[in-house]
Structures are given as C-alpha cells and as structure tokens.
C-alpha cells in the first residue's frame, strides 16, 4: 500500500476508475460504502445499490475516463477529491462524450481500507 495518505487516495481513485471502465462489480462493491449518497450530473440522488445496478445492467459502456485537474485534501480518516474527467462511452447504443467534474468523499474503514461515502458530478461547460 502506498505510504502517504495522498498516494493512497491516488491509488484508490485509479482502482475506482478502472472498476468503472470495466464495470467490475466486485471492486465497485468493495470501494463504495453502503451508505453512499451520490448526486448525478443531472441532479438525481443515487445510493450504492443504484450504482451497482447501473453497472450490472450494461446500458452504459465506458470507453474512456480520462482524469485531469485533480485536487486532493487528505486527512487520516477522510479525503476529499475533486477531479475533472473526460467521459466517453455508449448509452443504449448512443455515443456519449461529457466533460465532468467529480467530487468524492472517501472515508477510511475500521479495516484501514478507503470507501467513497459521498459524491457529486457536474457537467463542465
């Protein structure tokens, strides 16, 4: 495991990105807290089971998630990440390309793992 808190969060964010790209339900289940509150880019509030069902459905296929402009504020038990992400994929066969800004709140579990407990996505114009 990376030594500094920031390095741990960078590694965890990359695991999440890869899990999203490949709809890896096992890793997503591990990284998403049961109490997740996530506000989507169109204002809908979703929880962990909603997010997993979205990936399970296969309606959206990620082709790319390219991060930039990442900022991390890390504390021993909590971290806040803001990252700009270029998202490409297909939704029910229709091509999608969006420039989004994600904010995620990560919490360290009693087992010393990191889980996302809250998040928000906004379209960058």
N, CA, C and O atoms as a MOPAC input file, in Angstrom:
PM7 MOZYME 1SCF
protein

 N      0.85500 1    -1.18300 1     0.00000 1
 C      0.00000 1     0.00000 1     0.00000 1
 C      0.89600 1     1.24000 1     0.00000 1
 O      1.89000 1     1.27900 1     0.72600 1
 N      0.56500 1     2.23600 1    -0.79000 1
 C      1.35000 1     3.47700 1    -0.80300 1
 C      1.43500 1     4.08300 1     0.60000 1
 O      0.52300 1     3.92100 1     1.41000 1
 N      2.52900 1     4.77600 1     0.87400 1
 C      2.77700 1     5.24900 1     2.23600 1
 C      2.02900 1     6.52400 1     2.59400 1
 O      1.39400 1     6.57200 1     3.64800 1
 N      2.07600 1     7.54300 1     1.77400 1
 C      1.42000 1     8.79600 1     2.15300 1
 C     -0.08100 1     8.69400 1     1.91700 1
 O     -0.54100 1     7.93200 1     1.06700 1
 N     -0.83700 1     9.47400 1     2.68400 1
 C     -2.29100 1     9.48700 1     2.52200 1
 C     -2.67900 1     9.85800 1     1.09800 1
 O     -3.55400 1     9.23300 1     0.49900 1
 N     -2.02000 1    10.88100 1     0.56000 1
 C     -2.35000 1    11.31100 1    -0.79900 1
 C     -2.07400 1    10.20000 1    -1.81200 1
 O     -2.86800 1     9.98600 1    -2.72800 1
 N     -0.95700 1     9.49500 1    -1.65000 1
 C     -0.64600 1     8.38100 1    -2.55500 1
 C     -1.68900 1     7.26800 1    -2.44800 1
 O     -2.04800 1     6.64800 1    -3.44900 1
 N     -2.17400 1     7.01900 1    -1.22600 1
 C     -3.22400 1     6.01200 1    -1.03200 1
 C     -4.49200 1     6.40800 1    -1.78700 1
 O     -5.13000 1     5.57100 1    -2.42600 1
 N     -4.84700 1     7.67200 1    -1.70900 1
 C     -6.06100 1     8.14300 1    -2.37700 1
 C     -5.88000 1     8.10800 1    -3.89600 1
 O     -6.80200 1     7.72300 1    -4.61600 1
 N     -4.72600 1     8.49700 1    -4.38300 1
 C     -4.45100 1     8.42400 1    -5.82800 1
 C     -4.61200 1     6.97500 1    -6.30800 1
 O     -5.23900 1     6.72700 1    -7.33800 1
 N     -4.05200 1     6.03200 1    -5.56400 1
 C     -4.15300 1     4.61900 1    -5.94100 1
 C     -5.60300 1     4.12800 1    -5.87400 1
 O     -6.03900 1     3.35700 1    -6.73000 1
 N     -6.33700 1     4.56800 1    -4.87000 1
 C     -7.73700 1     4.16200 1    -4.71800 1
 C     -8.59600 1     4.76600 1    -5.81700 1
 O     -9.48000 1     4.09600 1    -6.35000 1
 N     -8.34600 1     6.02100 1    -6.16000 1
 C     -9.06700 1     6.65600 1    -7.27200 1
 C     -8.81000 1     5.90200 1    -8.58200 1
 O     -9.72300 1     5.74100 1    -9.39200 1
 N     -7.59100 1     5.44800 1    -8.79000 1
 C     -7.27400 1     4.70000 1   -10.00800 1
 C     -7.98600 1     3.34500 1   -10.01200 1
 O     -8.46900 1     2.90000 1   -11.05300 1
 N     -8.05100 1     2.69600 1    -8.85700 1
 C     -8.81100 1     1.43400 1    -8.77100 1
 C    -10.27000 1     1.67000 1    -9.12300 1
 O    -10.87700 1     0.87200 1    -9.83700 1
 N    -10.83600 1     2.77100 1    -8.62100 1
 C    -12.22800 1     3.10300 1    -8.92000 1
 C    -12.40300 1     3.37300 1   -10.41600 1
 O    -13.35500 1     2.89300 1   -11.03100 1
 N    -11.49200 1     4.13200 1   -10.98900 1
 C    -11.57100 1     4.45000 1   -12.42300 1
 C    -11.54100 1     3.17000 1   -13.26300 1
 O    -12.33800 1     3.01100 1   -14.18700 1
 N    -10.63500 1     2.27800 1   -12.94400 1
 C    -10.53800 1     1.01100 1   -13.67800 1
 C    -11.79300 1     0.15700 1   -13.47800 1
 O    -12.27400 1    -0.47100 1   -14.42100 1
 N    -12.31600 1     0.13500 1   -12.26500 1
 C    -13.53700 1    -0.63100 1   -11.98500 1
 C    -14.72100 1    -0.06300 1   -12.75700 1
 O    -15.55700 1    -0.81600 1   -13.25600 1
 N    -14.79700 1     1.25800 1   -12.85900 1
 C    -15.86600 1     1.88400 1   -13.63500 1
 C    -15.72600 1     1.54200 1   -15.11700 1
 O    -16.70600 1     1.18500 1   -15.77100 1
 N    -14.50600 1     1.65200 1   -15.64300 1
 C    -14.26000 1     1.35800 1   -17.06000 1
 C    -14.67800 1    -0.06000 1   -17.43500 1
 O    -15.18800 1    -0.29700 1   -18.53000 1
 N    -14.45700 1    -0.99300 1   -16.52300 1
 C    -14.69000 1    -2.40400 1   -16.81900 1
 C    -15.94100 1    -2.95200 1   -16.13200 1
 O    -16.19900 1    -4.15500 1   -16.16900 1
 N    -16.71800 1    -2.05900 1   -15.50300 1
 C    -17.90700 1    -2.48300 1   -14.74100 1
 C    -17.57400 1    -3.67200 1   -13.84600 1
 O    -18.29200 1    -4.67200 1   -13.82400 1
 N    -16.47600 1    -3.54500 1   -13.11100 1
 C    -16.01200 1    -4.59400 1   -12.20000 1
 C    -16.81200 1    -4.49400 1   -10.90400 1
 O    -16.46400 1    -3.73500 1    -9.99900 1
 N    -17.88700 1    -5.27300 1   -10.83200 1
 C    -18.81200 1    -5.17100 1    -9.70500 1
 C    -18.16800 1    -5.52200 1    -8.37300 1
 O    -18.51300 1    -4.92700 1    -7.35200 1
 N    -17.24200 1    -6.47200 1    -8.35700 1
 C    -16.59300 1    -6.86000 1    -7.10100 1
 C    -15.77700 1    -5.70300 1    -6.53200 1
 O    -15.85600 1    -5.41700 1    -5.33800 1
 N    -15.00100 1    -5.04300 1    -7.37100 1
 C    -14.18800 1    -3.91100 1    -6.90300 1
 C    -15.08000 1    -2.72700 1    -6.55900 1
 O    -14.84800 1    -2.05700 1    -5.55300 1
 N    -16.09200 1    -2.45700 1    -7.37100 1
 C    -17.02000 1    -1.36400 1    -7.05400 1
 C    -17.69500 1    -1.61100 1    -5.70900 1
 O    -17.83500 1    -0.68600 1    -4.90900 1
 N    -18.11300 1    -2.84300 1    -5.45400 1
 C    -18.74400 1    -3.18600 1    -4.18100 1
 C    -17.79700 1    -2.93500 1    -3.01200 1
 O    -18.21900 1    -2.48100 1    -1.94800 1
 N    -16.53000 1    -3.22900 1    -3.21300 1
 C    -15.51300 1    -3.01500 1    -2.18200 1
 C    -15.25700 1    -1.52900 1    -1.93200 1
 O    -15.08100 1    -1.11800 1    -0.78500 1
 N    -15.23500 1    -0.72900 1    -2.98300 1
 C    -14.85500 1     0.68000 1    -2.86400 1
 C    -16.00900 1     1.61400 1    -2.50400 1
 O    -15.76800 1     2.73200 1    -2.04800 1
 N    -17.24400 1     1.18700 1    -2.69600 1
 C    -18.40000 1     2.04400 1    -2.42600 1
 C    -18.99700 1     1.67400 1    -1.07700 1
 O    -19.33400 1     0.51500 1    -0.83500 1
 N    -19.12600 1     2.66100 1    -0.20200 1
 C    -19.70100 1     2.44000 1     1.12700 1
 C    -21.19300 1     2.13800 1     1.02000 1
 O    -21.86400 1     2.64500 1     0.12100 1
 N    -21.71900 1     1.31600 1     1.92900 1
 C    -23.15400 1     1.00200 1     1.90500 1
 C    -24.03900 1     2.24300 1     1.98500 1
 O    -25.13900 1     2.25600 1     1.43100 1
 N    -23.57400 1     3.27200 1     2.66300 1
 C    -24.37000 1     4.48800 1     2.87400 1
 C    -24.12000 1     5.56900 1     1.82500 1
 O    -24.46800 1     6.73000 1     2.04600 1
 N    -23.52500 1     5.20900 1     0.68800 1
 C    -23.21100 1     6.18300 1    -0.36300 1
 C    -24.38700 1     7.10500 1    -0.68100 1
 O    -25.52500 1     6.66000 1    -0.82700 1
 N    -24.08400 1     8.39400 1    -0.78400 1
 C    -25.00100 1     9.39600 1    -1.32500 1
 C    -24.27200 1    10.05500 1    -2.48700 1
 O    -23.27000 1    10.74200 1    -2.28500 1
 N    -24.77200 1     9.84900 1    -3.70300 1
 C    -24.12300 1    10.40600 1    -4.88500 1
 C    -25.14800 1    11.17600 1    -5.69900 1
 O    -26.20600 1    10.65000 1    -6.04400 1
 N    -24.82400 1    12.42700 1    -6.00400 1
 C    -25.68100 1    13.25500 1    -6.84900 1
 C    -25.12100 1    13.21900 1    -8.26200 1
 O    -23.97500 1    13.59900 1    -8.49900 1
 N    -25.94300 1    12.75700 1    -9.19700 1
 C    -25.51000 1    12.63400 1   -10.58400 1
 C    -25.45600 1    13.99900 1   -11.26300 1
 O    -25.92400 1    14.99800 1   -10.71700 1
 N    -24.88000 1    14.02500 1   -12.45600 1
 C    -24.74600 1    15.27700 1   -13.21000 1
 C    -26.09100 1    15.90400 1   -13.55700 1
 O    -26.15800 1    17.09400 1   -13.86200 1
 N    -27.17300 1    15.10700 1   -13.51300 1
 C    -28.49700 1    15.67400 1   -13.79700 1
 C    -29.35500 1    15.82700 1   -12.53700 1
 O    -30.57000 1    16.00300 1   -12.62000 1
 N    -28.70400 1    15.75900 1   -11.37200 1
 C    -29.37800 1    16.07800 1   -10.12200 1
 C    -30.06300 1    14.93800 1    -9.40600 1
 O    -30.70500 1    15.16800 1    -8.38100 1
 N    -29.95600 1    13.72300 1    -9.89900 1
 C    -30.57600 1    12.58500 1    -9.22600 1
 C    -29.67500 1    12.07900 1    -8.10100 1
 O    -28.45100 1    12.04900 1    -8.23500 1
 N    -30.28900 1    11.68800 1    -7.00800 1
 C    -29.55900 1    11.12600 1    -5.87900 1
 C    -29.60400 1     9.60500 1    -5.97600 1
 O    -30.68000 1     9.01600 1    -6.07700 1
 N    -28.43700 1     8.97500 1    -5.94600 1
 C    -28.36400 1     7.51900 1    -6.02300 1
 C    -27.54400 1     6.97500 1    -4.86300 1
 O    -26.70200 1     7.66900 1    -4.29400 1
 N    -27.80800 1     5.73100 1    -4.53100 1
 C    -27.07300 1     5.02900 1    -3.49000 1
 C    -26.22100 1     3.92500 1    -4.08500 1
 O    -26.12700 1     3.77800 1    -5.30400 1
 N    -25.60600 1     3.15600 1    -3.20900 1
 C    -24.70900 1     2.09200 1    -3.64800 1
 C    -25.41900 1     1.08400 1    -4.54400 1
 O    -24.91700 1     0.74800 1    -5.61700 1
 N    -26.57300 1     0.60500 1    -4.11800 1
 C    -27.26500 1    -0.41900 1    -4.90400 1
 C    -27.68600 1     0.11100 1    -6.27000 1
 O    -27.66600 1    -0.62400 1    -7.25800 1
 N    -28.06800 1     1.39100 1    -6.32700 1
 C    -28.40600 1     2.01100 1    -7.61600 1
 C    -27.18800 1     2.02000 1    -8.53900 1
 O    -27.29000 1     1.69600 1    -9.72200 1
 N    -26.04300 1     2.39300 1    -7.98300 1
 C    -24.81800 1     2.47700 1    -8.77700 1
 C    -24.41300 1     1.09700 1    -9.29200 1
 O    -24.06700 1     0.94000 1   -10.46300 1
 N    -24.45800 1     0.09800 1    -8.40800 1
 C    -24.10400 1    -1.25300 1    -8.83300 1
 C    -25.07900 1    -1.77400 1    -9.88900 1
 O    -24.66300 1    -2.42800 1   -10.84600 1
 N    -26.36300 1    -1.48900 1    -9.72300 1
 C    -27.36800 1    -1.92200 1   -10.70600 1
 C    -27.12000 1    -1.27000 1   -12.06400 1
 O    -27.30400 1    -1.90100 1   -13.10500 1
 N    -26.70300 1    -0.00700 1   -12.04700 1
 C    -26.37600 1     0.70700 1   -13.28600 1
 C    -25.27100 1    -0.02500 1   -14.04100 1
 O    -25.37400 1    -0.24200 1   -15.24800 1
 N    -24.21700 1    -0.40300 1   -13.32700 1
 C    -23.10800 1    -1.11400 1   -13.97100 1
 C    -23.53500 1    -2.52100 1   -14.39500 1
 O    -23.15300 1    -2.99600 1   -15.46400 1
 N    -24.31900 1    -3.17300 1   -13.56100 1
 C    -24.78100 1    -4.52500 1   -13.85500 1
 C    -25.65200 1    -4.56600 1   -15.11600 1
 O    -25.60600 1    -5.53500 1   -15.87400 1
 N    -26.43500 1    -3.52600 1   -15.33400 1
 C    -27.38700 1    -3.50300 1   -16.45600 1
 C    -26.70600 1    -3.51000 1   -17.82200 1
 O    -27.26700 1    -4.01900 1   -18.79200 1
 N    -25.50900 1    -2.95300 1   -17.90200 1
 C    -24.80900 1    -2.87200 1   -19.17900 1
 C    -25.35500 1    -1.82400 1   -20.12900 1
 O    -24.91200 1    -1.74300 1   -21.27500 1
 N    -26.31500 1    -1.01400 1   -19.67500 1
 C    -26.90000 1     0.02700 1   -20.53900 1
 C    -25.85100 1     1.05100 1   -20.94900 1
 O    -25.88600 1     1.57200 1   -22.06400 1
 N    -24.91300 1     1.34100 1   -20.04000 1
 C    -23.84100 1     2.28500 1   -20.34900 1
 C    -22.53500 1     1.51400 1   -20.42900 1
 O    -22.21200 1     0.72600 1   -19.54000 1
 N    -21.80200 1     1.74100 1   -21.47600 1
 C    -20.47100 1     1.14800 1   -21.65200 1
 C    -19.45000 1     2.27600 1   -21.67900 1
 O    -19.47100 1     3.12700 1   -22.56900 1
 N    -18.56300 1     2.27300 1   -20.70000 1
 C    -17.49500 1     3.26300 1   -20.67700 1
 C    -16.44100 1     2.88300 1   -21.70800 1
 O    -16.01700 1     1.72900 1   -21.77000 1
 N    -16.02200 1     3.84700 1   -22.51300 1
 C    -14.91200 1     3.64600 1   -23.44200 1
 C    -13.67300 1     4.35600 1   -22.92100 1
 O    -12.54900 1     3.90400 1   -23.14200 1
 N    -13.88100 1     5.46300 1   -22.23100 1
 C    -12.76400 1     6.21200 1   -21.68300 1
 C    -13.17500 1     7.03500 1   -20.48300 1
 O    -14.28700 1     7.55800 1   -20.41800 1
 N    -12.26800 1     7.14300 1   -19.54100 1
 C    -12.38700 1     8.02200 1   -18.37500 1
 C    -11.00900 1     8.63500 1   -18.17900 1
 O    -10.13200 1     8.02200 1   -17.56900 1
 N    -10.82000 1     9.83100 1   -18.69200 1
 C     -9.50300 1    10.46200 1   -18.67100 1
 C     -9.47800 1    11.58200 1   -17.64000 1
 O    -10.09800 1    12.62600 1   -17.84400 1
 N     -8.76000 1    11.37300 1   -16.52200 1
 C     -8.73100 1    12.38700 1   -15.46700 1
 C     -7.76000 1    13.52200 1   -15.76100 1
 O     -6.75400 1    13.34500 1   -16.44800 1
 N     -8.08900 1    14.68900 1   -15.22300 1
 C     -7.19600 1    15.85200 1   -15.25200 1
 C     -7.59300 1    16.75600 1   -14.09200 1
 O     -8.61900 1    16.53500 1   -13.45000 1
 N     -6.80200 1    17.74400 1   -13.83300 1
 C     -7.11300 1    18.74700 1   -12.81200 1
 C     -7.56700 1    18.11400 1   -11.49500 1
 O     -8.64000 1    18.42700 1   -10.98000 1
 N     -6.74100 1    17.22900 1   -10.96800 1
 C     -7.07400 1    16.54600 1    -9.72000 1
 C     -6.56300 1    17.33600 1    -8.52200 1
 O     -5.43000 1    17.81700 1    -8.50600 1
 N     -7.42400 1    17.45600 1    -7.52500 1
 C     -7.02900 1    18.07400 1    -6.25500 1
 C     -7.48500 1    17.15100 1    -5.13800 1
 O     -8.61600 1    16.66500 1    -5.13800 1
 N     -6.58900 1    16.91500 1    -4.18300 1
 C     -6.87100 1    16.00700 1    -3.07400 1
 C     -6.58100 1    16.71100 1    -1.75900 1
 O     -5.51900 1    17.30800 1    -1.58300 1
 N     -7.52400 1    16.63600 1    -0.84700 1
 C     -7.34100 1    17.08900 1     0.53300 1
 C     -7.49600 1    15.84800 1     1.40300 1
 O     -8.60100 1    15.32600 1     1.55100 1
 N     -6.39400 1    15.37400 1     1.98100 1
 C     -6.41600 1    14.12000 1     2.73300 1
 C     -6.13200 1    14.34800 1     4.20600 1
 O     -5.21900 1    15.08700 1     4.57500 1
 N     -6.92500 1    13.70600 1     5.03300 1
 C     -6.76200 1    13.66800 1     6.48500 1
 C     -6.65900 1    12.18900 1     6.86500 1
 O     -6.94200 1    11.32300 1     6.03600 1
 N     -6.25900 1    11.88600 1     8.10100 1
 C     -6.06900 1    10.47200 1     8.45600 1
 C     -7.27500 1     9.56200 1     8.19700 1
 O     -7.08900 1     8.40800 1     7.81100 1
 N     -8.49100 1    10.04200 1     8.39600 1
 C     -9.67100 1     9.19000 1     8.24100 1
 C    -10.59400 1     9.60400 1     7.09800 1
 O    -11.59100 1     8.93200 1     6.83100 1
 N    -10.26600 1    10.70900 1     6.42000 1
 C    -11.17400 1    11.26900 1     5.42400 1
 C    -10.37800 1    11.95300 1     4.31700 1
 O     -9.34200 1    12.56500 1     4.57400 1
 N    -10.86700 1    11.84400 1     3.09700 1
 C    -10.22600 1    12.54800 1     1.98400 1
 C    -11.30700 1    13.07600 1     1.05000 1
 O    -12.34100 1    12.44100 1     0.84300 1
 N    -11.04500 1    14.24200 1     0.49600 1
 C    -11.93700 1    14.84500 1    -0.49000 1
 C    -11.15400 1    14.97300 1    -1.78900 1
 O    -10.03900 1    15.49200 1    -1.81000 1
 N    -11.75500 1    14.49200 1    -2.86800 1
 C    -11.11600 1    14.53100 1    -4.18100 1
 C    -12.00500 1    15.30600 1    -5.13800 1
 O    -13.21400 1    15.08000 1    -5.20300 1
 N    -11.39800 1    16.21800 1    -5.87400 1
 C    -12.06500 1    16.88700 1    -6.98500 1
 C    -11.24700 1    16.57400 1    -8.22800 1
 O    -10.04400 1    16.82800 1    -8.27700 1
 N    -11.91800 1    16.02000 1    -9.23000 1
 C    -11.20800 1    15.63700 1   -10.45300 1
 C    -12.08600 1    15.92000 1   -11.66700 1
 O    -13.28100 1    15.62300 1   -11.68600 1
 N    -11.45900 1    16.49700 1   -12.66300 1
 C    -12.13900 1    16.68800 1   -13.94700 1
 C    -11.94300 1    15.40500 1   -14.74400 1
 O    -10.84500 1    14.85000 1   -14.77500 1
 N    -13.00500 1    14.93400 1   -15.38700 1
 C    -12.94300 1    13.65500 1   -16.07600 1
 C    -13.60400 1    13.77200 1   -17.44500 1
 O    -14.74400 1    14.22200 1   -17.56300 1
 N    -12.87500 1    13.36400 1   -18.46600 1
 C    -13.43200 1    13.27400 1   -19.81600 1
 C    -13.99800 1    11.86600 1   -19.95900 1
 O    -13.25200 1    10.88700 1   -19.98700 1
 N    -15.31300 1    11.77500 1   -20.04800 1
 C    -16.01400 1    10.50300 1   -20.10000 1
 C    -16.49900 1    10.25300 1   -21.52300 1
 O    -17.14200 1    11.11200 1   -22.12800 1
 N    -16.19000 1     9.08000 1   -22.05100 1
 C    -16.72700 1     8.67400 1   -23.34900 1
 C    -17.29300 1     7.26900 1   -23.21500 1
 O    -16.80600 1     6.45500 1   -22.43000 1
 N    -18.33200 1     7.00300 1   -24.00000 1
 C    -18.94400 1     5.68900 1   -23.96200 1
 C    -20.17500 1     5.63300 1   -24.82400 1
 O    -20.39800 1     6.49000 1   -25.67900 1
 N    -20.97900 1     4.60500 1   -24.58700 1
 C    -22.25800 1     4.47300 1   -25.27400 1
 C    -23.33700 1     4.19400 1   -24.24300 1
 O    -23.12800 1     3.44000 1   -23.29200 1
 N    -24.49300 1     4.81200 1   -24.44500 1
 C    -25.65500 1     4.59300 1   -23.59000 1
 C    -26.78200 1     4.08200 1   -24.47100 1
 O    -27.29800 1     4.80300 1   -25.32500 1
 N    -27.15900 1     2.82100 1   -24.25100 1
 C    -28.17200 1     2.17000 1   -25.09300 1
 C    -27.87300 1     2.35400 1   -26.58000 1
 O    -28.77200 1     2.61100 1   -27.38100 1
 N    -26.59100 1     2.21600 1   -26.93400 1
 C    -26.17700 1     2.30000 1   -28.32600 1
 C    -25.87700 1     3.69100 1   -28.84600 1
 O    -25.38800 1     3.83300 1   -29.96700 1
 N    -26.15600 1     4.72200 1   -28.06200 1
 C    -25.90200 1     6.10300 1   -28.47700 1
 C    -24.57000 1     6.56500 1   -27.90100 1
 O    -24.30300 1     6.38000 1   -26.71300 1
 N    -23.73400 1     7.16900 1   -28.74800 1
 C    -22.43100 1     7.66500 1   -28.28100 1
 C    -22.60700 1     8.81600 1   -27.31200 1
 O    -23.45900 1     9.68500 1   -27.50000 1
 N    -21.79100 1     8.80800 1   -26.27400 1
 C    -21.82100 1     9.83400 1   -25.23500 1
 C    -20.39900 1    10.34100 1   -25.02800 1
 O    -19.45100 1     9.55700 1   -24.99400 1
 N    -20.25800 1    11.65500 1   -24.89000 1
 C    -18.97600 1    12.27400 1   -24.54200 1
 C    -19.29500 1    13.46900 1   -23.65300 1
 O    -20.00800 1    14.38600 1   -24.06200 1
 N    -18.76700 1    13.45300 1   -22.44900 1
 C    -19.02700 1    14.52900 1   -21.48700 1
 C    -17.73700 1    14.91400 1   -20.79100 1
 O    -16.85100 1    14.08700 1   -20.57800 1
 N    -17.65100 1    16.17400 1   -20.44700 1
 C    -16.58000 1    16.68900 1   -19.61100 1
 C    -17.22200 1    16.94600 1   -18.24900 1
 O    -18.06500 1    17.83300 1   -18.11000 1
 N    -16.81900 1    16.16800 1   -17.25100 1
 C    -17.44600 1    16.24100 1   -15.93200 1
 C    -16.42900 1    16.60700 1   -14.86300 1
 O    -15.22700 1    16.40000 1   -15.02900 1
 N    -16.92800 1    17.14800 1   -13.77600 1
 C    -16.12400 1    17.37500 1   -12.57100 1
 C    -16.75500 1    16.52800 1   -11.47500 1
 O    -17.92200 1    16.71100 1   -11.12900 1
 N    -15.97900 1    15.60500 1   -10.93600 1
 C    -16.43100 1    14.75900 1    -9.83400 1
 C    -15.84200 1    15.27100 1    -8.52800 1
 O    -14.67400 1    15.65700 1    -8.46700 1
 N    -16.65100 1    15.26800 1    -7.50100 1
 C    -16.17400 1    15.47200 1    -6.13800 1
 C    -16.54600 1    14.21200 1    -5.37300 1
 O    -17.70500 1    13.79700 1    -5.37400 1
 N    -15.56400 1    13.60400 1    -4.72100 1
 C    -15.82000 1    12.39100 1    -3.94400 1
 C    -15.26900 1    12.55900 1    -2.53500 1
 O    -14.22200 1    13.17100 1    -2.32600 1
 N    -15.99200 1    12.00700 1    -1.58500 1
 C    -15.55000 1    11.97500 1    -0.19400 1
 C    -15.24200 1    10.51800 1     0.14100 1
 O    -16.10400 1     9.64300 1     0.05600 1
 N    -13.99500 1    10.28700 1     0.52200 1
 C    -13.53100 1     8.95300 1     0.89300 1
 C    -13.37900 1     8.88700 1     2.40600 1
 O    -12.90400 1     9.83100 1     3.03600 1
 N    -13.78800 1     7.75700 1     2.98000 1
 C    -13.65100 1     7.53800 1     4.42000 1
 C    -12.85900 1     6.25400 1     4.63800 1
 O    -13.05300 1     5.25900 1     3.94000 1
 N    -11.96600 1     6.30100 1     5.61800 1
 C    -11.19700 1     5.09700 1     5.94100 1
 C    -12.05600 1     4.19600 1     6.82600 1
 O    -12.64200 1     4.65100 1     7.80800 1
 N    -12.12300 1     2.93000 1     6.47000 1
 C    -12.91600 1     1.97000 1     7.23700 1
 C    -12.11600 1     1.48900 1     8.44700 1
 O    -10.90800 1     1.71000 1     8.51600 1
 N    -12.78900 1     0.82500 1     9.41100 1
 C    -12.04000 1     0.26900 1    10.54400 1
 C    -10.93500 1    -0.69700 1    10.10200 1
 O     -9.93500 1    -0.84800 1    10.80300 1
 N    -11.10400 1    -1.34700 1     8.95500 1
 C    -10.08100 1    -2.24800 1     8.42400 1
 C     -8.98700 1    -1.53700 1     7.64500 1
 O     -8.14400 1    -2.18400 1     7.02200 1
 N     -8.99600 1    -0.19000 1     7.67600 1
 C     -7.98700 1     0.67000 1     7.05400 1
 C     -8.10700 1     0.75800 1     5.53000 1
 O     -7.18900 1     1.24800 1     4.87200 1
 N     -9.21400 1     0.29400 1     4.96400 1
 C     -9.46300 1     0.46700 1     3.53100 1
 C    -10.16900 1     1.80500 1     3.33200 1
 O    -10.67700 1     2.38800 1     4.28900 1
 N    -10.20100 1     2.28900 1     2.10100 1
 C    -10.90600 1     3.52300 1     1.76600 1
 C    -12.18200 1     3.18900 1     1.00600 1
 O    -12.17700 1     2.35100 1     0.10400 1
 N    -13.29100 1     3.86100 1     1.38400 1
 C    -14.55900 1     3.72300 1     0.67400 1
 C    -15.13200 1     5.10300 1     0.40800 1
 O    -15.03200 1     6.00500 1     1.23900 1
 N    -15.73700 1     5.25300 1    -0.76900 1
 C    -16.38900 1     6.51900 1    -1.09900 1
 C    -17.75900 1     6.52500 1    -0.41800 1
 O    -18.54800 1     5.59300 1    -0.57100 1
 N    -18.02800 1     7.60900 1     0.34400 1
 C    -19.29800 1     7.71300 1     1.07000 1
 C    -20.21400 1     8.77600 1     0.48100 1
 O    -21.41800 1     8.77200 1     0.73800 1
 N    -19.65100 1     9.68300 1    -0.30400 1
 C    -20.45800 1    10.73900 1    -0.91400 1
 C    -19.76900 1    11.21400 1    -2.17800 1
 O    -18.54800 1    11.13900 1    -2.31200 1
 N    -20.58200 1    11.70500 1    -3.10200 1
 C    -20.01400 1    12.22100 1    -4.33600 1
 C    -21.00200 1    13.08000 1    -5.08900 1
 O    -22.20000 1    13.10300 1    -4.80500 1
 N    -20.45300 1    13.78700 1    -6.06400 1
 C    -21.25700 1    14.68800 1    -6.88600 1
 C    -20.56700 1    14.80200 1    -8.23900 1
 O    -19.33900 1    14.84000 1    -8.32100 1
 N    -21.36800 1    14.85700 1    -9.29500 1
 C    -20.82900 1    15.07200 1   -10.63900 1
 C    -21.51900 1    16.27100 1   -11.26100 1
 O    -22.73900 1    16.41200 1   -11.16900 1
 N    -20.73800 1    17.13400 1   -11.89100 1
 C    -21.27400 1    18.30200 1   -12.59300 1
 C    -20.69400 1    18.34200 1   -13.99500 1
 O    -19.53800 1    17.98000 1   -14.21100 1
 N    -21.50400 1    18.78300 1   -14.94400 1
 C    -21.02400 1    18.96600 1   -16.30900 1
 C    -20.17900 1    20.23100 1   -16.35300 1
 O    -20.58100 1    21.27100 1   -15.83200 1
 N    -19.00700 1    20.14200 1   -16.97800 1
 C    -18.13300 1    21.29700 1   -17.15300 1
 C    -18.47300 1    21.92100 1   -18.49700 1
 O    -18.43700 1    21.25000 1   -19.52800 1
 N    -18.79800 1    23.19800 1   -18.48300 1
 C    -19.15800 1    23.90200 1   -19.72200 1
 C    -18.01500 1    24.78500 1   -20.15400 1
 O    -18.11200 1    25.46500 1   -21.17500 1

